[in-house]
Amino acid sequence: MSDKVTLTVSDPRAVLSVSPQNWLTEGDPVTLICEVHSFSTGWTFSWFTLTVSPDQYDQLSDSSRGAGGNYTVSSVALNHTGVYVCRAEREKSVYKTQFSNTQLLWVTGVSPPVSLSVSPSRTQQFTSVSLSLSCEDQSNSTGWRVRRYTDGGRLEDCSLHGGSTCTFSSTVPSYTGVYWCESESGAKHHPVNITVHSGVILESPVHPVTEGDHLILRCLYRRTAPANLRADFYKDGSLIQNQTTEMNITTVSKSHEGFYYCKHPTRGESPKSWISVRDKSSADSRSYKPMIIGVTAGLTITFLIIVFLVLMWRYRNNKG
């Protein structure tokens, strides 16, 4: 009889990660990375997005582009917002893994045609309060619906009838997730990460802030009057301001982008919120666009009037 040998059979699993981050601005680069840890090479990969139906995935039309395990988009667009998974397969010792963990990408547009309005206007909400989200489009108030991807992994319409407004009479933690506006054609705009928490929350802006703006962050606790707490404020895990009722950033720059949270010595700490900073040049071009259109229209009308008057003058001279 030989010595005993222990044989361990493992199930290869595909693991999906994102670089550099899940929160993106239109035009940013991003790479989805699919790996099968602790197993030999020789894997090919397929890429999918999650649909509204539970556990249903649509394979990306250019899935073969990420056959090497990296699916890279050099310049993301608004329609790249969505929930992604991958799957690995090998021909030698034929094996196909289950779908990987999910990764959510959300892309904020430089000048989105529609805006997701949130009331109360903050990304973190207390439990047991009313919450309203609506898609606002100045040119077309219909054709939009509020969709969400919850922390529980469900992709669904926010309201029962898929309308442009979603209202909760009393919030619960399971409402935590990413909410966005989606058109009838499937275009996705203005995703917002909403967190519902029963304790301390951070009052942070719903929309990205622009370089040069003034930003104020507050630490709130519903069971105190006033709600503002004297607390410590953190960015990306590092203490940046201690024992203050609010954190002021007088002139926002791109370096201020990151995860923020606050912490009170007895009440606890808030969830983390991602603060996105938008380039000032993009915001300026967006604000100047209506003015440019107005000036162009005015010059065009003036030119047409001048042409009309010249033609009338020539007609009168010819007739004379």
Contacts in CASP RR format, 6 or more apart in sequence:
PFRMAT RR
TARGET T0000
AUTHOR 0000-0000-0000
METHOD contacts of the structure
MODEL  1
MSDKVTLTVSDPRAVLSVSPQNWLTEGDPVTLICEVHSFSTGWTFSWFTL
TVSPDQYDQLSDSSRGAGGNYTVSSVALNHTGVYVCRAEREKSVYKTQFS
NTQLLWVTGVSPPVSLSVSPSRTQQFTSVSLSLSCEDQSNSTGWRVRRYT
DGGRLEDCSLHGGSTCTFSSTVPSYTGVYWCESESGAKHHPVNITVHSGV
ILESPVHPVTEGDHLILRCLYRRTAPANLRADFYKDGSLIQNQTTEMNIT
TVSKSHEGFYYCKHPTRGESPKSWISVRDKSSADSRSYKPMIIGVTAGLT
ITFLIIVFLVLMWRYRNNKG
10 38 0 8 1.000
12 36 0 8 1.000
12 39 0 8 1.000
12 88 0 8 1.000
12 95 0 8 1.000
12 97 0 8 1.000
13 36 0 8 1.000
13 37 0 8 1.000
13 97 0 8 1.000
13 98 0 8 1.000
13 100 0 8 1.000
14 34 0 8 1.000
14 35 0 8 1.000
14 36 0 8 1.000
14 45 0 8 1.000
14 86 0 8 1.000
14 87 0 8 1.000
14 88 0 8 1.000
14 97 0 8 1.000
14 98 0 8 1.000
14 99 0 8 1.000
14 100 0 8 1.000
15 34 0 8 1.000
15 35 0 8 1.000
15 36 0 8 1.000
15 37 0 8 1.000
15 100 0 8 1.000
15 101 0 8 1.000
16 32 0 8 1.000
16 33 0 8 1.000
16 34 0 8 1.000
16 84 0 8 1.000
16 85 0 8 1.000
16 86 0 8 1.000
16 100 0 8 1.000
16 101 0 8 1.000
16 102 0 8 1.000
16 103 0 8 1.000
17 32 0 8 1.000
17 33 0 8 1.000
17 35 0 8 1.000
17 103 0 8 1.000
18 30 0 8 1.000
18 31 0 8 1.000
18 32 0 8 1.000
18 33 0 8 1.000
18 103 0 8 1.000
18 105 0 8 1.000
19 30 0 8 1.000
19 31 0 8 1.000
19 33 0 8 1.000
20 30 0 8 1.000
21 30 0 8 1.000
22 103 0 8 1.000
22 104 0 8 1.000
22 105 0 8 1.000
22 106 0 8 1.000
23 106 0 8 1.000
23 108 0 8 1.000
23 193 0 8 1.000
23 274 0 8 1.000
23 276 0 8 1.000
24 30 0 8 1.000
24 76 0 8 1.000
24 80 0 8 1.000
24 105 0 8 1.000
24 106 0 8 1.000
24 107 0 8 1.000
24 108 0 8 1.000
25 107 0 8 1.000
25 108 0 8 1.000
25 109 0 8 1.000
25 110 0 8 1.000
25 208 0 8 1.000
25 276 0 8 1.000
25 278 0 8 1.000
26 76 0 8 1.000
26 77 0 8 1.000
26 78 0 8 1.000
26 107 0 8 1.000
26 108 0 8 1.000
26 109 0 8 1.000
26 110 0 8 1.000
27 75 0 8 1.000
27 76 0 8 1.000
27 77 0 8 1.000
28 75 0 8 1.000
28 76 0 8 1.000
28 107 0 8 1.000
29 72 0 8 1.000
29 73 0 8 1.000
29 74 0 8 1.000
29 75 0 8 1.000
29 76 0 8 1.000
30 72 0 8 1.000
30 73 0 8 1.000
30 76 0 8 1.000
30 80 0 8 1.000
30 105 0 8 1.000
31 70 0 8 1.000
31 71 0 8 1.000
31 72 0 8 1.000
31 73 0 8 1.000
32 47 0 8 1.000
32 70 0 8 1.000
32 71 0 8 1.000
32 72 0 8 1.000
32 84 0 8 1.000
32 86 0 8 1.000
32 103 0 8 1.000
33 69 0 8 1.000
33 70 0 8 1.000
34 45 0 8 1.000
34 47 0 8 1.000
34 69 0 8 1.000
34 70 0 8 1.000
34 71 0 8 1.000
34 86 0 8 1.000
34 88 0 8 1.000
34 100 0 8 1.000
35 69 0 8 1.000
36 43 0 8 1.000
36 88 0 8 1.000
36 97 0 8 1.000
42 90 0 8 1.000
42 91 0 8 1.000
42 92 0 8 1.000
43 69 0 8 1.000
43 88 0 8 1.000
43 89 0 8 1.000
43 90 0 8 1.000
44 67 0 8 1.000
44 68 0 8 1.000
44 88 0 8 1.000
44 89 0 8 1.000
44 90 0 8 1.000
45 66 0 8 1.000
45 67 0 8 1.000
45 68 0 8 1.000
45 69 0 8 1.000
45 71 0 8 1.000
45 86 0 8 1.000
45 87 0 8 1.000
45 88 0 8 1.000
45 89 0 8 1.000
46 59 0 8 1.000
46 63 0 8 1.000
46 86 0 8 1.000
46 87 0 8 1.000
46 89 0 8 1.000
47 59 0 8 1.000
47 60 0 8 1.000
47 63 0 8 1.000
47 66 0 8 1.000
47 71 0 8 1.000
47 84 0 8 1.000
47 85 0 8 1.000
47 86 0 8 1.000
48 57 0 8 1.000
48 58 0 8 1.000
48 59 0 8 1.000
48 60 0 8 1.000
48 63 0 8 1.000
48 84 0 8 1.000
48 85 0 8 1.000
48 86 0 8 1.000
48 87 0 8 1.000
48 99 0 8 1.000
49 57 0 8 1.000
49 58 0 8 1.000
49 60 0 8 1.000
49 82 0 8 1.000
49 83 0 8 1.000
49 84 0 8 1.000
49 85 0 8 1.000
50 56 0 8 1.000
50 57 0 8 1.000
50 82 0 8 1.000
50 83 0 8 1.000
50 84 0 8 1.000
50 85 0 8 1.000
50 102 0 8 1.000
50 149 0 8 1.000
50 155 0 8 1.000
51 57 0 8 1.000
51 58 0 8 1.000
51 155 0 8 1.000
52 155 0 8 1.000
52 156 0 8 1.000
52 157 0 8 1.000
54 154 0 8 1.000
57 85 0 8 1.000
57 99 0 8 1.000
60 71 0 8 1.000
65 71 0 8 1.000
66 72 0 8 1.000
69 86 0 8 1.000
71 86 0 8 1.000
73 80 0 8 1.000
76 105 0 8 1.000
76 107 0 8 1.000
77 107 0 8 1.000
78 107 0 8 1.000
78 109 0 8 1.000
78 112 0 8 1.000
78 187 0 8 1.000
78 188 0 8 1.000
78 189 0 8 1.000
79 186 0 8 1.000
79 187 0 8 1.000
79 188 0 8 1.000
80 105 0 8 1.000
80 107 0 8 1.000
81 105 0 8 1.000
81 106 0 8 1.000
81 107 0 8 1.000
81 180 0 8 1.000
81 188 0 8 1.000
81 189 0 8 1.000
81 191 0 8 1.000
82 104 0 8 1.000
82 105 0 8 1.000
82 106 0 8 1.000
82 149 0 8 1.000
82 188 0 8 1.000
83 102 0 8 1.000
83 103 0 8 1.000
83 104 0 8 1.000
83 149 0 8 1.000
83 153 0 8 1.000
83 155 0 8 1.000
84 102 0 8 1.000
84 103 0 8 1.000
84 104 0 8 1.000
84 105 0 8 1.000
85 99 0 8 1.000
85 100 0 8 1.000
85 101 0 8 1.000
85 102 0 8 1.000
85 103 0 8 1.000
86 99 0 8 1.000
86 100 0 8 1.000
87 96 0 8 1.000
87 97 0 8 1.000
87 98 0 8 1.000
87 99 0 8 1.000
87 100 0 8 1.000
88 96 0 8 1.000
88 97 0 8 1.000
89 95 0 8 1.000
89 96 0 8 1.000
89 97 0 8 1.000
102 153 0 8 1.000
104 149 0 8 1.000
104 178 0 8 1.000
106 178 0 8 1.000
106 180 0 8 1.000
106 191 0 8 1.000
106 193 0 8 1.000
107 188 0 8 1.000
107 191 0 8 1.000
108 190 0 8 1.000
108 191 0 8 1.000
108 208 0 8 1.000
108 276 0 8 1.000
108 278 0 8 1.000
109 189 0 8 1.000
109 190 0 8 1.000
110 278 0 8 1.000
110 282 0 8 1.000
110 286 0 8 1.000
111 282 0 8 1.000
111 285 0 8 1.000
111 286 0 8 1.000
111 289 0 8 1.000
112 189 0 8 1.000
112 190 0 8 1.000
113 137 0 8 1.000
113 139 0 8 1.000
113 189 0 8 1.000
114 135 0 8 1.000
114 136 0 8 1.000
114 137 0 8 1.000
114 144 0 8 1.000
114 181 0 8 1.000
114 183 0 8 1.000
114 189 0 8 1.000
114 190 0 8 1.000
115 135 0 8 1.000
115 136 0 8 1.000
115 137 0 8 1.000
115 181 0 8 1.000
115 189 0 8 1.000
115 190 0 8 1.000
115 207 0 8 1.000
116 133 0 8 1.000
116 134 0 8 1.000
116 135 0 8 1.000
116 136 0 8 1.000
116 146 0 8 1.000
116 179 0 8 1.000
116 180 0 8 1.000
116 181 0 8 1.000
116 189 0 8 1.000
116 190 0 8 1.000
116 191 0 8 1.000
116 192 0 8 1.000
116 206 0 8 1.000
117 132 0 8 1.000
117 133 0 8 1.000
117 134 0 8 1.000
117 135 0 8 1.000
117 136 0 8 1.000
118 131 0 8 1.000
118 132 0 8 1.000
118 133 0 8 1.000
118 192 0 8 1.000
118 194 0 8 1.000
118 206 0 8 1.000
119 131 0 8 1.000
119 132 0 8 1.000
119 133 0 8 1.000
120 129 0 8 1.000
120 131 0 8 1.000
121 205 0 8 1.000
121 206 0 8 1.000
122 201 0 8 1.000
122 203 0 8 1.000
122 204 0 8 1.000
122 205 0 8 1.000
122 206 0 8 1.000
123 192 0 8 1.000
123 193 0 8 1.000
123 194 0 8 1.000
123 195 0 8 1.000
123 204 0 8 1.000
123 205 0 8 1.000
123 206 0 8 1.000
123 273 0 8 1.000
124 194 0 8 1.000
124 195 0 8 1.000
124 196 0 8 1.000
124 197 0 8 1.000
124 201 0 8 1.000
124 202 0 8 1.000
124 203 0 8 1.000
124 204 0 8 1.000
124 270 0 8 1.000
124 271 0 8 1.000
124 273 0 8 1.000
125 131 0 8 1.000
125 171 0 8 1.000
125 175 0 8 1.000
125 194 0 8 1.000
125 195 0 8 1.000
125 196 0 8 1.000
125 197 0 8 1.000
125 201 0 8 1.000
126 171 0 8 1.000
126 196 0 8 1.000
126 197 0 8 1.000
126 198 0 8 1.000
126 199 0 8 1.000
126 201 0 8 1.000
126 220 0 8 1.000
126 222 0 8 1.000
127 171 0 8 1.000
127 172 0 8 1.000
127 173 0 8 1.000
127 196 0 8 1.000
127 197 0 8 1.000
127 198 0 8 1.000
127 199 0 8 1.000
128 170 0 8 1.000
128 171 0 8 1.000
128 172 0 8 1.000
129 170 0 8 1.000
129 171 0 8 1.000
130 167 0 8 1.000
130 168 0 8 1.000
130 169 0 8 1.000
130 170 0 8 1.000
130 171 0 8 1.000
131 167 0 8 1.000
131 168 0 8 1.000
131 171 0 8 1.000
131 175 0 8 1.000
131 194 0 8 1.000
131 196 0 8 1.000
132 165 0 8 1.000
132 166 0 8 1.000
132 167 0 8 1.000
132 168 0 8 1.000
133 146 0 8 1.000
133 158 0 8 1.000
133 165 0 8 1.000
133 166 0 8 1.000
133 167 0 8 1.000
133 179 0 8 1.000
133 192 0 8 1.000
133 194 0 8 1.000
134 146 0 8 1.000
134 164 0 8 1.000
134 165 0 8 1.000
134 166 0 8 1.000
135 144 0 8 1.000
135 145 0 8 1.000
135 146 0 8 1.000
135 164 0 8 1.000
135 165 0 8 1.000
135 181 0 8 1.000
137 144 0 8 1.000
141 164 0 8 1.000
142 164 0 8 1.000
143 164 0 8 1.000
143 183 0 8 1.000
143 184 0 8 1.000
144 163 0 8 1.000
144 164 0 8 1.000
144 181 0 8 1.000
144 182 0 8 1.000
144 183 0 8 1.000
145 157 0 8 1.000
145 158 0 8 1.000
145 159 0 8 1.000
145 162 0 8 1.000
145 163 0 8 1.000
145 164 0 8 1.000
145 181 0 8 1.000
145 182 0 8 1.000
146 157 0 8 1.000
146 158 0 8 1.000
146 159 0 8 1.000
146 162 0 8 1.000
146 163 0 8 1.000
146 164 0 8 1.000
146 165 0 8 1.000
146 166 0 8 1.000
146 179 0 8 1.000
146 180 0 8 1.000
146 181 0 8 1.000
146 182 0 8 1.000
147 155 0 8 1.000
147 156 0 8 1.000
147 157 0 8 1.000
147 158 0 8 1.000
147 179 0 8 1.000
147 180 0 8 1.000
147 181 0 8 1.000
147 182 0 8 1.000
147 188 0 8 1.000
148 155 0 8 1.000
148 156 0 8 1.000
148 157 0 8 1.000
148 158 0 8 1.000
148 166 0 8 1.000
148 177 0 8 1.000
148 178 0 8 1.000
148 179 0 8 1.000
148 180 0 8 1.000
149 155 0 8 1.000
149 177 0 8 1.000
149 178 0 8 1.000
150 156 0 8 1.000
150 174 0 8 1.000
150 175 0 8 1.000
150 176 0 8 1.000
150 177 0 8 1.000
151 174 0 8 1.000
151 176 0 8 1.000
151 177 0 8 1.000
152 174 0 8 1.000
157 163 0 8 1.000
158 166 0 8 1.000
158 179 0 8 1.000
159 165 0 8 1.000
159 166 0 8 1.000
159 167 0 8 1.000
164 181 0 8 1.000
166 179 0 8 1.000
168 175 0 8 1.000
171 196 0 8 1.000
172 196 0 8 1.000
173 196 0 8 1.000
173 197 0 8 1.000
173 198 0 8 1.000
174 196 0 8 1.000
175 194 0 8 1.000
175 196 0 8 1.000
176 194 0 8 1.000
176 195 0 8 1.000
176 196 0 8 1.000
176 197 0 8 1.000
177 193 0 8 1.000
177 194 0 8 1.000
177 195 0 8 1.000
178 191 0 8 1.000
178 192 0 8 1.000
178 193 0 8 1.000
178 194 0 8 1.000
179 191 0 8 1.000
179 192 0 8 1.000
179 194 0 8 1.000
180 188 0 8 1.000
180 189 0 8 1.000
180 190 0 8 1.000
180 191 0 8 1.000
180 192 0 8 1.000
181 188 0 8 1.000
181 189 0 8 1.000
181 190 0 8 1.000
182 188 0 8 1.000
182 189 0 8 1.000
183 189 0 8 1.000
192 206 0 8 1.000
193 273 0 8 1.000
193 274 0 8 1.000
195 201 0 8 1.000
195 271 0 8 1.000
195 273 0 8 1.000
197 270 0 8 1.000
197 271 0 8 1.000
199 221 0 8 1.000
199 222 0 8 1.000
199 267 0 8 1.000
199 268 0 8 1.000
199 270 0 8 1.000
200 219 0 8 1.000
200 220 0 8 1.000
200 221 0 8 1.000
200 229 0 8 1.000
200 231 0 8 1.000
200 262 0 8 1.000
200 263 0 8 1.000
200 264 0 8 1.000
200 267 0 8 1.000
200 268 0 8 1.000
200 269 0 8 1.000
200 270 0 8 1.000
201 219 0 8 1.000
201 220 0 8 1.000
201 221 0 8 1.000
201 270 0 8 1.000
201 271 0 8 1.000
202 217 0 8 1.000
202 218 0 8 1.000
202 219 0 8 1.000
202 220 0 8 1.000
202 260 0 8 1.000
202 261 0 8 1.000
202 262 0 8 1.000
202 270 0 8 1.000
202 271 0 8 1.000
202 273 0 8 1.000
203 217 0 8 1.000
203 218 0 8 1.000
203 219 0 8 1.000
203 220 0 8 1.000
204 217 0 8 1.000
204 260 0 8 1.000
204 273 0 8 1.000
204 275 0 8 1.000
205 215 0 8 1.000
205 275 0 8 1.000
208 276 0 8 1.000
208 277 0 8 1.000
208 278 0 8 1.000
209 215 0 8 1.000
209 252 0 8 1.000
209 275 0 8 1.000
209 276 0 8 1.000
209 277 0 8 1.000
209 278 0 8 1.000
210 252 0 8 1.000
210 277 0 8 1.000
210 278 0 8 1.000
210 279 0 8 1.000
210 280 0 8 1.000
210 283 0 8 1.000
211 252 0 8 1.000
211 253 0 8 1.000
211 254 0 8 1.000
211 277 0 8 1.000
211 278 0 8 1.000
211 279 0 8 1.000
211 280 0 8 1.000
211 283 0 8 1.000
212 251 0 8 1.000
212 252 0 8 1.000
212 253 0 8 1.000
212 280 0 8 1.000
213 251 0 8 1.000
213 252 0 8 1.000
214 248 0 8 1.000
214 249 0 8 1.000
214 250 0 8 1.000
214 251 0 8 1.000
214 252 0 8 1.000
215 248 0 8 1.000
215 249 0 8 1.000
215 252 0 8 1.000
215 256 0 8 1.000
215 275 0 8 1.000
216 246 0 8 1.000
216 247 0 8 1.000
216 248 0 8 1.000
216 249 0 8 1.000
217 233 0 8 1.000
217 246 0 8 1.000
217 247 0 8 1.000
217 249 0 8 1.000
217 260 0 8 1.000
217 262 0 8 1.000
218 228 0 8 1.000
218 245 0 8 1.000
218 246 0 8 1.000
218 247 0 8 1.000
219 228 0 8 1.000
219 229 0 8 1.000
219 230 0 8 1.000
219 231 0 8 1.000
219 233 0 8 1.000
219 245 0 8 1.000
219 246 0 8 1.000
219 262 0 8 1.000
219 264 0 8 1.000
219 270 0 8 1.000
220 227 0 8 1.000
220 228 0 8 1.000
220 229 0 8 1.000
221 227 0 8 1.000
221 229 0 8 1.000
221 264 0 8 1.000
221 267 0 8 1.000
224 267 0 8 1.000
228 245 0 8 1.000
228 246 0 8 1.000
229 245 0 8 1.000
229 262 0 8 1.000
229 264 0 8 1.000
229 267 0 8 1.000
230 243 0 8 1.000
230 244 0 8 1.000
230 245 0 8 1.000
230 264 0 8 1.000
231 243 0 8 1.000
231 244 0 8 1.000
231 245 0 8 1.000
231 262 0 8 1.000
231 263 0 8 1.000
231 264 0 8 1.000
231 267 0 8 1.000
232 239 0 8 1.000
232 241 0 8 1.000
232 242 0 8 1.000
232 243 0 8 1.000
232 262 0 8 1.000
232 263 0 8 1.000
232 264 0 8 1.000
233 239 0 8 1.000
233 240 0 8 1.000
233 241 0 8 1.000
233 242 0 8 1.000
233 244 0 8 1.000
233 247 0 8 1.000
233 260 0 8 1.000
233 261 0 8 1.000
233 262 0 8 1.000
234 240 0 8 1.000
234 260 0 8 1.000
234 261 0 8 1.000
234 262 0 8 1.000
234 263 0 8 1.000
235 256 0 8 1.000
235 258 0 8 1.000
235 259 0 8 1.000
235 260 0 8 1.000
236 258 0 8 1.000
236 259 0 8 1.000
237 259 0 8 1.000
237 261 0 8 1.000
240 247 0 8 1.000
241 247 0 8 1.000
247 262 0 8 1.000
249 256 0 8 1.000
252 277 0 8 1.000
253 277 0 8 1.000
254 277 0 8 1.000
254 279 0 8 1.000
256 275 0 8 1.000
256 277 0 8 1.000
257 275 0 8 1.000
257 276 0 8 1.000
257 277 0 8 1.000
258 274 0 8 1.000
258 275 0 8 1.000
259 272 0 8 1.000
259 273 0 8 1.000
259 274 0 8 1.000
259 275 0 8 1.000
260 272 0 8 1.000
260 273 0 8 1.000
260 275 0 8 1.000
261 269 0 8 1.000
261 270 0 8 1.000
261 271 0 8 1.000
261 272 0 8 1.000
261 273 0 8 1.000
262 269 0 8 1.000
262 270 0 8 1.000
263 269 0 8 1.000
263 270 0 8 1.000
END
